[in-house]
Amino acid sequence: MRNSYSTKSPIKFASGARFLGKWNKKQYTVIRTLGEGATGTVYLTQSTDGLVAFKVGIDSMAITNEVNVLRQFSKRTGVVLGPKLMDVDDVQYNGAIYSFYAMEYVKGEALITFMNGKGSEWLGLMILQLLGDLENLHKEGWVFGDLKPDNLLVTGPPSRVRWLDVGGTTLLGRSIKEYTEFFDRGYWTLGTRKAEPSYDLFSVAMIMINCAYPKRFDKKSGSPLQQLKASIHGQPLLRPYESILVKALTGHYNQAGFMKRDMTNAMQRVAASDYTGTPKRNRANKQKKKRGFKVELALSATLLFIGCLLYIFILTM
């Protein structure tokens, strides 16, 4: 990307707009807007490479940083971290030159929408996948930063969590440059905005809470930690992971692998008991007297289902 101007107005492409990359001469046709953020706007476009997500912004340095992150991710073999980078170029529009990049269009369902009506076993599976990706990201020396459901999609089958926007990705040790208050530990006065693994893991806990409270909620006066603990305890979806969530919120985990280990153990407990902690074997004995053999079949089916989920997780690691 070259010759970017320092003073420009925000660029807005209408559906159907066509333009040509200044240097690589690839043509793009805008289909619709996918999202807007602090560093630019992402459009779904048709190009010679097929459907791609096209991000353009007025801050060429921010766009360059995101490109560098995606290029760093692409160097890893066998591990998918973020969308695949397709093109990097400039576009001239209304007398100004704007930097852009095109990346793989990840098609899927928003995490909150995907989780609607699903139980703790599905939440555990999605979070295990996310933690595995974060573990790899942190090993590369980066923190995701602005980690939230808006930046995640569930693709598949088999169901798989994918990242969408790497605009907030920050080198370890630096200050987080982009954040969303609900997922930011600084907002909840539970830590700093230093880029370290525990910052992302706090956000993971808040993503889980957001799955249980899709409309989110504001911070109240008093103790933010007590407010979050009460929110966790009041939701059956979260209760199997209550101790893990509290550890993540309080900075107990300094590596994603440790949180992933505890989540795996919790998933095994979910498979062996109901969500209140009552062993399914004891519960089945009581229900058998009341409902007969059909209940045991239903419980066996539930265990088989959770086992299949864990098997799918292992295959997608």
Number of C-alpha atoms within 10 A of each C-alpha: 18 12 11 18 13 11 9 15 10 12 14 13 17 12 14 13 13 15 16 16 18 17 12 11 12 14 15 23 20 21 17 15 18 14 14 13 11 12 19 21 20 23 25 22 26 18 18 10 14 10 19 25 23 25 24 25 24 23 20 23 14 17 23 16 16 20 21 13 20 20 13 12 20 17 10 12 7 8 14 15 21 21 20 17 20 15 17 19 19 22 18 14 12 8 7 16 20 27 27 25 23 26 22 18 20 19 12 17 16 16 23 20 14 17 18 11 6 12 14 19 21 18 20 24 22 20 20 26 20 19 22 16 20 23 20 18 20 18 13 14 14 21 29 28 29 25 27 22 21 15 16 21 22 22 17 11 8 11 20 18 21 23 21 20 21 21 23 20 21 24 19 18 14 13 14 22 14 19 21 13 13 18 25 25 24 15 16 20 11 16 16 15 19 19 22 24 25 22 29 27 31 25 25 25 22 25 23 23 20 19 21 23 15 14 8 13 10 9 15 9 7 8 12 16 16 11 14 18 16 11 16 24 15 12 14 15 22 24 18 25 25 17 16 19 25 18 15 22 25 15 16 16 19 15 18 25 16 14 24 21 13 15 21 17 13 19 24 16 16 22 21 17 19 15 20 10 12 11 15 19 14 11 14 20 13 12 15 14 10 10 11 13 12 11 16 18 12 12 18 13 12 14 18 13 14 20 16 12 19 21 11 16 17 12 9 11 13
